[in-house]
Amino acid sequence: MNRSPRKFTICMLSFCLLLAVGISPALTQAPASSASNGSAPQTPAASASSGATNAPSTANKSAAGKPSAADIAAAKAGGKVWVNTETRVYHKGGRWYGKTKAGKFMTEADAKAAGYKAAQKE
């Protein structure tokens, strides 16, 4: 019996499976071009993790989701600071305002009371 076609089929199925597993993380990440339009894209993983409760969007975003451009503008207008919850530093504006991986908006007085330090460079 000739087993060459069977080996070829198994190899091709294995290759396709490995390819699908390899590119699936790239498919769940947001494309870089959509980040330039100012809105924060929501990935399927982020929408699934939110569960059945659909809480309204507020200026007090936590580490669970990144704030949108509208949230950042509303927080700036309200005089809030961006607190990086990992480094325990808050930003009044500048490059990292609303951009760090883990953070939330709060008033400067609340940030100081919670033990956060002001960023040295903005």
C-alpha positions as CSV (number, residue, x, y, z in Angstrom):
1,M,0.0,0.0,0.0
2,N,1.1,3.5,-0.8
3,R,1.0,5.7,2.4
4,S,2.4,8.8,0.8
5,P,-1.0,10.6,0.2
6,R,-2.0,9.8,3.8
7,K,1.2,11.3,5.2
8,F,0.9,14.4,3.0
9,T,-2.7,14.9,4.3
10,I,-1.7,14.6,7.9
11,C,1.2,16.9,7.4
12,M,-1.0,19.5,5.7
13,L,-3.6,19.3,8.5
14,S,-0.9,19.7,11.1
15,F,0.6,22.7,9.3
16,C,-2.8,24.4,9.0
17,L,-3.5,23.8,12.7
18,L,-0.2,25.2,13.7
19,L,-0.7,28.2,11.4
20,A,-4.1,28.9,12.9
21,V,-2.8,28.7,16.5
22,G,0.1,30.9,15.5
23,I,-1.9,33.8,14.0
24,S,-4.9,33.7,16.3
25,P,-3.3,36.1,18.9
26,A,-2.6,38.5,16.1
27,L,-6.2,38.4,15.0
28,T,-7.5,39.3,18.5
29,Q,-5.3,42.4,18.8
30,A,-6.5,45.7,17.4
31,P,-4.9,46.9,14.2
32,A,-2.6,49.9,14.6
33,S,-4.4,51.9,11.9
34,S,-7.6,52.1,13.8
35,A,-5.9,53.6,16.9
36,S,-5.0,56.7,14.9
37,N,-8.6,57.7,14.4
38,G,-8.9,58.6,18.1
39,S,-11.3,55.9,19.2
40,A,-10.3,53.0,21.3
41,P,-11.2,49.8,19.4
42,Q,-12.8,47.0,21.5
43,T,-11.5,43.5,20.9
44,P,-13.8,40.5,21.2
45,A,-11.9,39.4,24.3
46,A,-12.6,42.7,26.0
47,S,-16.3,42.6,25.2
48,A,-16.6,39.0,26.4
49,S,-14.8,39.8,29.7
50,S,-17.3,42.6,30.4
51,G,-20.0,40.0,31.1
52,A,-23.7,40.6,30.9
53,T,-23.6,43.9,32.7
54,N,-23.2,46.9,30.4
55,A,-22.1,49.7,32.7
56,P,-22.2,53.2,31.2
57,S,-18.9,54.7,30.1
58,T,-17.7,57.2,32.7
59,A,-14.5,59.2,33.2
60,N,-13.4,56.9,36.0
61,K,-12.1,54.0,33.9
62,S,-10.2,51.4,35.7
63,A,-7.4,49.1,34.7
64,A,-10.0,46.8,33.0
65,G,-10.3,49.0,29.9
66,K,-8.4,51.8,28.3
67,P,-10.2,55.1,28.2
68,S,-11.4,56.5,24.9
69,A,-10.4,59.9,23.6
70,A,-13.8,61.3,24.7
71,D,-13.1,60.0,28.3
72,I,-9.7,61.6,28.3
73,A,-11.0,64.9,27.1
74,A,-13.8,64.9,29.7
75,A,-11.4,64.1,32.5
76,K,-9.0,66.9,31.5
77,A,-12.0,69.3,31.4
78,G,-13.0,68.1,34.8
79,G,-9.5,68.7,36.2
80,K,-8.8,65.1,36.9
81,V,-5.4,63.4,36.9
82,W,-4.5,60.0,35.5
83,V,-3.2,57.6,38.1
84,N,-0.9,54.8,37.0
85,T,-1.9,52.1,39.5
86,E,1.2,50.0,38.9
87,T,3.8,52.7,39.5
88,R,1.7,54.7,41.9
89,V,2.4,58.0,40.0
90,Y,-0.2,60.4,38.7
91,H,0.0,62.6,35.6
92,K,-1.7,66.0,35.3
93,G,-1.2,65.9,31.5
94,G,1.4,65.1,28.9
95,R,2.4,61.9,27.2
96,W,1.2,59.4,29.7
97,Y,-2.2,61.0,30.5
98,G,-4.8,58.2,30.0
99,K,-2.2,56.1,28.2
100,T,-0.6,53.7,30.7
101,K,-1.6,50.1,30.8
102,A,-3.1,50.2,34.3
103,G,-4.7,53.3,35.6
104,K,-7.7,55.4,36.4
105,F,-8.9,59.0,36.6
106,M,-9.4,60.7,40.0
107,T,-9.0,64.2,41.5
108,E,-5.5,65.3,42.5
109,A,-6.6,65.5,46.1
110,D,-7.9,62.0,46.1
111,A,-4.7,60.8,44.4
112,K,-2.5,62.5,47.1
113,A,-4.7,61.1,49.8
114,A,-4.4,57.6,48.4
115,G,-0.6,57.9,48.5
116,Y,0.1,58.5,44.8
117,K,3.1,60.8,43.9
118,A,3.1,63.4,41.1
119,A,5.1,62.6,38.0
120,Q,8.4,64.4,37.9
121,K,8.4,64.8,34.1
122,E,5.3,65.3,31.9
